[in-house]
Amino acid sequence: MRILSKFMLGLAAGTALMAALPSAWAADELTITSWGGSYQESQRKAFFEPFIKDGNKVTEEEYNGEIAKLRAMVEAKAVTWDIVDIDTQTALAACAEGVLETIDWGKLGLDKSKFIGGDLQDCAVPNIVYATIIAYDTSKMPDGPKTIADVFDLQKFPGKRGLQKNPFVNLEWALIADGVPQADVYKVLATPEGVDRAFKKLDTIKKDVVWWEAGAQPPQMLADGQVVMTSAWNGRIYGAVVSDKKPFAIMWDQQGLDWDWWAMPKGGPRVDGAYRFITYASDPKRMAEQTKYISYGPANRDAIPNVDPEILPHLPTADANMKTALIVDPQFWADNGDQLRERFNSWLAQ
């Protein structure tokens, strides 16, 4: 209650300040950089356009997630981006290099504990949660897989299965399917014996795997009957169901949860304005609004009750879908990803 009271007092004070200084709010023209496509379109509708209507100015840019551009801006002391939407591993690396501002949650007026992944790093604020899931075609497999172990069960579910051509999530799933408790996955995977165990489990289905590299491939492979089930990003499958009317279903067991984040390049010219926007975009109702345009879960848990009941079951963050969710450890992959990808590529070539 004390935390809530402090938050409400801070919010009231901020509101009074905005009313008293409208010209100051309109003075900053924030440059916000994201990934383009349908994802940035969802941000535009849910955040940018309402923020502009409230008297602010926004210039949008797009990028491909490259840390090099951020690094070059900061090193040259020529930062033109105020806010950037960034993936987890890049945010960790950029934070370690000093390329991003450290987040002051007090300035945001937000409760970090309300955010899924809020404690994972110091230089970014969780924005959306997306998932790597298993999907299947209900017209061809009415009684589809129920657990991640089913993906590795060729007798019960014969046929090809699609997996991303990347060790990310695949190794975790292999260990879980082999009996490792979810809570111990990264402890086991951090050992040479654990890595061997994961690849040994993948060996059992290797000849029946079709590897994909682009997000558009899994729904197409399902539609073509190339695979009986496949890993995919949940938004791609939902899009195929809603837009293309495909009879696909998602199995949420052990969904691999990952994030996108709001971050501020170090030395940006409008840090205060950037904080205001991140606070604005982190509002539970605004986060819920974004789900109308893309089926990624709002990182703020308080947004869930505001999501349209028809959309809610399709989000990774819905209570029913979170029951067995695997929260991917970004620090583990930041530390071990290069080595595991090298091992994975060698394994593929065998």
C-alpha positions as CSV (number, residue, x, y, z in Angstrom):
1,M,0.0,0.0,0.0
2,R,2.9,2.4,0.8
3,I,4.5,1.7,-2.6
4,L,1.1,2.2,-4.3
5,S,0.5,5.5,-2.4
6,K,4.0,6.8,-3.3
7,F,3.3,5.8,-6.9
8,M,0.0,7.6,-7.0
9,L,1.4,10.7,-5.4
10,G,4.2,10.7,-7.9
11,L,1.7,10.2,-10.7
12,A,-0.5,13.1,-9.5
13,A,2.6,15.4,-9.1
14,G,3.7,14.5,-12.7
15,T,0.2,15.2,-14.0
16,A,0.1,18.6,-12.3
17,L,3.6,19.4,-13.7
18,M,2.4,18.5,-17.2
19,A,-0.6,20.7,-16.9
20,A,1.5,23.6,-15.6
21,L,4.2,23.3,-18.3
22,P,2.6,22.2,-21.6
23,S,5.1,24.1,-23.7
24,A,8.0,22.1,-22.1
25,W,6.3,18.9,-23.1
26,A,5.9,20.0,-26.7
27,A,9.5,21.2,-27.0
28,D,11.2,17.8,-27.4
29,E,11.0,16.0,-30.7
30,L,11.9,12.5,-29.8
31,T,13.5,10.1,-32.3
32,I,12.4,6.6,-31.7
33,T,13.9,3.7,-33.6
34,S,12.4,0.3,-34.0
35,W,12.3,-2.8,-36.3
36,G,9.8,-1.7,-38.9
37,G,7.1,-3.8,-40.4
38,S,3.9,-4.9,-38.5
39,Y,5.7,-4.6,-35.2
40,Q,6.5,-1.0,-35.5
41,E,3.1,-0.4,-37.0
42,S,1.6,-1.8,-33.7
43,Q,3.8,0.6,-31.8
44,R,2.8,3.5,-34.0
45,K,-0.9,2.9,-33.4
46,A,-0.7,2.1,-29.7
47,F,2.0,4.5,-28.6
48,F,3.4,7.0,-31.1
49,E,0.2,8.4,-32.5
50,P,-1.5,8.9,-29.0
51,F,1.7,10.4,-27.7
52,I,1.7,12.9,-30.5
53,K,-2.0,13.7,-29.9
54,D,-1.0,14.5,-26.3
55,G,1.1,17.4,-27.6
56,N,4.5,15.6,-28.2
57,K,6.6,15.2,-31.3
58,V,7.9,11.9,-32.6
59,T,10.2,11.1,-35.5
60,E,10.4,7.4,-36.3
61,E,13.4,5.5,-37.7
62,E,14.1,1.9,-38.4
63,Y,17.1,-0.4,-38.0
64,N,18.1,-4.1,-38.1
65,G,19.1,-4.4,-34.4
66,E,22.8,-3.8,-35.0
67,I,24.8,-2.8,-32.0
68,A,27.5,-1.3,-34.3
69,K,25.3,1.7,-35.2
70,L,24.6,2.4,-31.5
71,R,28.3,2.1,-30.6
72,A,29.3,4.4,-33.4
73,M,26.8,7.1,-32.3
74,V,27.9,7.0,-28.7
75,E,31.7,6.9,-29.5
76,A,31.4,9.8,-31.9
77,K,29.2,11.7,-29.3
78,A,26.7,12.2,-32.1
79,V,23.7,10.4,-30.7
80,T,20.5,11.2,-32.7
81,W,18.3,8.4,-31.3
82,D,16.5,9.1,-28.1
83,I,14.9,5.7,-27.7
84,V,15.5,2.4,-29.4
85,D,13.6,-0.9,-29.3
86,I,16.3,-3.5,-28.7
87,D,16.5,-7.3,-28.3
88,T,17.7,-8.9,-25.1
89,Q,21.2,-10.0,-26.0
90,T,22.1,-6.8,-27.8
91,A,20.8,-4.8,-24.8
92,L,23.0,-6.8,-22.4
93,A,26.1,-6.4,-24.7
94,A,25.4,-2.7,-25.2
95,C,24.9,-2.2,-21.5
96,A,28.2,-3.9,-20.7
97,E,30.0,-1.7,-23.2
98,G,28.5,1.5,-21.7
99,V,26.5,2.2,-24.9
100,L,23.2,2.5,-23.1
101,E,21.9,4.7,-20.2
102,T,21.3,2.9,-17.0
103,I,17.6,2.9,-16.2
104,D,16.5,4.9,-13.2
105,W,13.2,3.3,-12.4
106,G,12.5,6.1,-9.9
107,K,12.3,8.5,-12.8
108,L,9.9,6.2,-14.6
109,G,7.6,6.1,-11.6
110,L,7.1,2.4,-12.4
111,D,7.3,-0.7,-10.2
112,K,10.0,-2.9,-11.7
113,S,8.5,-6.0,-10.1
114,K,5.4,-5.6,-12.2
115,F,7.4,-6.2,-15.4
116,I,8.2,-9.7,-16.7
117,G,12.0,-9.7,-16.9
118,G,12.3,-6.4,-15.1
119,D,15.2,-7.6,-13.1
120,L,17.2,-9.2,-15.9
121,Q,19.2,-6.1,-16.9
122,D,20.0,-2.5,-15.9
123,C,19.9,-0.6,-19.2
124,A,16.5,-1.4,-20.7
125,V,12.8,-1.6,-19.8
126,P,10.8,-4.6,-20.9
127,N,8.3,-3.8,-23.7
128,I,6.8,-6.9,-25.2
129,V,7.2,-10.6,-24.5
130,Y,7.2,-13.0,-27.5
131,A,7.5,-16.7,-27.6
132,T,9.1,-19.5,-29.5
133,I,6.3,-22.2,-29.5
134,I,5.3,-25.4,-31.2
135,A,2.5,-25.2,-33.8
136,Y,0.6,-27.7,-35.8
137,D,-2.2,-28.0,-38.4
138,T,-5.4,-29.1,-36.8
139,S,-6.8,-30.3,-40.1
140,K,-4.0,-32.8,-40.5
141,M,-3.4,-33.5,-36.8
142,P,-6.6,-33.0,-34.8
143,D,-5.0,-34.5,-31.6
144,G,-1.8,-32.6,-31.6
145,P,1.2,-32.5,-29.3
146,K,0.6,-31.6,-25.6
147,T,4.1,-31.4,-24.2
148,I,7.5,-30.6,-25.5
149,A,8.4,-34.3,-25.1
150,D,5.9,-35.0,-27.8
151,V,8.1,-33.2,-30.3
152,F,10.8,-35.8,-29.7
153,D,8.3,-38.8,-29.8
154,L,8.5,-40.1,-33.4
155,Q,6.3,-43.1,-32.6
156,K,3.4,-41.2,-31.3
157,F,3.8,-38.3,-33.7
158,P,5.5,-39.6,-36.9
159,G,6.6,-37.2,-39.6
160,K,8.9,-34.2,-40.1
161,R,9.1,-31.4,-37.6
162,G,10.4,-28.0,-38.1
163,L,13.0,-26.4,-35.8
164,Q,14.8,-23.1,-36.0
165,K,18.4,-23.5,-37.3
166,N,19.8,-22.2,-34.0
167,P,20.7,-23.8,-30.7
168,F,18.6,-21.1,-28.9
169,V,15.6,-22.8,-27.2
170,N,16.2,-26.1,-29.0
171,L,18.9,-27.1,-26.4
172,E,16.7,-26.2,-23.5
173,W,13.8,-28.1,-25.0
174,A,15.9,-31.2,-25.6
175,L,17.0,-31.3,-21.9
176,I,13.4,-30.8,-20.7
177,A,12.2,-33.6,-23.0
178,D,15.0,-35.7,-21.6
179,G,13.8,-35.3,-18.0
180,V,15.7,-32.3,-16.7
181,P,13.5,-30.1,-14.5
182,Q,12.9,-26.7,-16.1
183,A,14.4,-25.0,-13.0
184,D,17.7,-26.8,-13.6
185,V,18.0,-26.4,-17.4
186,Y,20.6,-23.7,-17.4
187,K,22.6,-25.2,-14.6
188,V,22.8,-28.4,-16.6
189,L,23.4,-26.7,-19.9
190,A,26.3,-24.8,-18.4
191,T,28.3,-28.1,-18.1
192,P,30.0,-30.0,-20.9
193,E,28.0,-33.1,-19.9
194,G,24.7,-31.1,-20.1
195,V,25.5,-29.9,-23.6
196,D,26.4,-33.4,-24.7
197,R,23.1,-34.6,-23.2
198,A,21.1,-32.0,-25.1
199,F,22.7,-32.9,-28.4
200,K,22.2,-36.6,-27.8
201,K,18.5,-35.9,-27.4
202,L,18.4,-33.9,-30.6
203,D,20.1,-36.8,-32.3
204,T,17.0,-38.8,-31.8
205,I,15.0,-36.6,-34.2
206,K,17.7,-35.1,-36.3
207,K,16.9,-37.1,-39.4
208,D,13.3,-35.9,-39.2
209,V,13.9,-32.2,-38.7
210,V,13.4,-29.5,-41.4
211,W,15.4,-26.5,-40.3
212,W,14.1,-23.0,-40.8
213,E,15.9,-19.6,-40.6
214,A,13.2,-17.0,-41.4
215,G,10.1,-16.3,-39.4
216,A,7.8,-16.7,-42.5
217,Q,8.9,-20.3,-43.1
218,P,7.2,-22.2,-40.3
219,P,3.6,-21.3,-41.2
220,Q,4.4,-22.0,-44.8
221,M,5.9,-25.4,-44.0
222,L,2.7,-26.2,-42.1
223,A,0.5,-25.1,-44.9
224,D,2.4,-27.1,-47.5
225,G,2.4,-30.2,-45.3
226,Q,6.2,-30.3,-45.3
227,V,6.1,-30.8,-41.5
228,V,3.5,-32.1,-39.0
229,M,4.6,-29.7,-36.4
230,T,7.1,-26.9,-36.1
231,S,8.7,-24.4,-33.8
232,A,7.7,-20.8,-34.7
233,W,7.3,-17.3,-33.2
234,N,3.8,-17.1,-31.8
235,G,3.0,-13.8,-33.7
236,R,3.6,-15.5,-37.0
237,I,1.2,-18.4,-36.3
238,Y,-1.5,-16.0,-34.9
239,G,-1.1,-13.9,-38.1
240,A,-1.6,-17.0,-40.3
241,V,-4.7,-17.9,-38.3
242,V,-6.3,-14.4,-38.3
243,S,-5.2,-13.1,-41.7
244,D,-4.9,-16.3,-43.8
245,K,-7.6,-18.3,-41.9
246,K,-5.2,-21.2,-41.5
247,P,-6.3,-24.1,-39.1
248,F,-3.2,-23.8,-37.0
249,A,-2.9,-24.3,-33.3
250,I,-0.2,-23.4,-30.8
251,M,1.1,-25.8,-28.1
252,W,2.2,-23.5,-25.3
253,D,4.0,-26.1,-23.1
254,Q,7.6,-24.8,-22.4
255,Q,7.1,-21.8,-24.7
256,G,10.5,-20.0,-24.8
257,L,9.8,-16.5,-23.6
258,D,12.0,-13.6,-24.8
259,W,11.7,-9.8,-24.9
260,D,12.0,-6.6,-26.7
261,W,13.0,-3.6,-24.7
262,W,13.0,0.2,-24.6
263,A,16.5,1.6,-24.2
264,M,18.2,5.0,-24.4
265,P,21.6,5.4,-26.2
266,K,24.2,6.8,-23.9
267,G,24.5,10.6,-24.2
268,G,21.2,11.2,-26.0
269,P,20.1,14.8,-26.1
270,R,16.6,14.4,-24.7
271,V,16.9,11.9,-21.8
272,D,14.1,13.4,-19.8
273,G,11.8,13.2,-22.8
274,A,12.8,9.6,-23.4
275,Y,11.9,8.8,-19.8
276,R,8.5,10.4,-20.3
277,F,7.8,8.3,-23.4
278,I,8.9,5.0,-21.8
279,T,6.6,5.8,-18.9
280,Y,3.8,6.6,-21.3
281,A,4.3,3.4,-23.4
282,S,4.5,1.3,-20.2
283,D,1.0,2.2,-19.1
284,P,-1.0,-1.0,-18.7
285,K,-3.9,0.2,-20.8
286,R,-1.6,1.4,-23.6
287,M,0.3,-1.9,-23.6
288,A,-3.0,-3.7,-23.8
289,E,-3.9,-1.6,-26.8
290,Q,-0.8,-2.9,-28.7
291,T,-2.2,-6.4,-28.5
292,K,-5.0,-5.4,-30.9
293,Y,-2.4,-5.1,-33.6
294,I,0.1,-7.9,-32.8
295,S,-0.1,-11.0,-30.6
296,Y,2.9,-10.3,-28.4
297,G,2.3,-10.0,-24.7
298,P,2.7,-6.8,-22.7
299,A,5.6,-7.0,-20.4
300,N,3.7,-5.1,-17.6
301,R,1.7,-7.8,-15.8
302,D,-0.9,-5.1,-14.9
303,A,-1.8,-4.8,-18.6
304,I,-3.2,-8.3,-18.8
305,P,-6.7,-7.5,-17.3
306,N,-7.1,-4.8,-19.9
307,V,-6.5,-7.1,-22.9
308,D,-9.6,-7.9,-25.1
309,P,-10.8,-11.3,-23.9
310,E,-10.8,-12.6,-27.5
311,I,-7.1,-11.7,-27.9
312,L,-5.9,-12.8,-24.4
313,P,-5.7,-16.6,-25.1
314,H,-3.3,-15.9,-28.0
315,L,-0.7,-14.0,-25.9
316,P,2.3,-15.6,-24.4
317,T,1.7,-13.8,-21.2
318,A,-1.9,-15.1,-20.7
319,D,-2.1,-16.9,-17.4
320,A,-3.0,-20.2,-19.0
321,N,0.0,-20.0,-21.4
322,M,2.4,-19.0,-18.7
323,K,1.9,-22.2,-16.6
324,T,5.0,-24.0,-17.9
325,A,6.7,-21.1,-19.7
326,L,10.5,-21.3,-20.1
327,I,11.9,-17.9,-19.4
328,V,15.0,-17.8,-21.6
329,D,18.1,-16.8,-19.7
330,P,19.6,-14.0,-21.8
331,Q,22.8,-13.7,-19.8
332,F,23.5,-17.4,-20.3
333,W,23.1,-16.9,-24.1
334,A,25.2,-13.7,-24.1
335,D,28.0,-15.6,-22.3
336,N,27.7,-19.0,-24.1
337,G,25.9,-18.3,-27.4
338,D,29.0,-18.1,-29.7
339,Q,30.4,-21.4,-28.4
340,L,27.1,-23.2,-28.5
341,R,26.3,-22.0,-32.1
342,E,29.7,-23.2,-33.2
343,R,29.0,-26.6,-31.6
344,F,25.5,-26.6,-33.2
345,N,26.8,-25.9,-36.7
346,S,29.4,-28.6,-36.4
347,W,26.7,-31.0,-35.2
348,L,24.5,-30.1,-38.2
349,A,27.3,-30.9,-40.6
350,Q,27.9,-34.4,-39.2
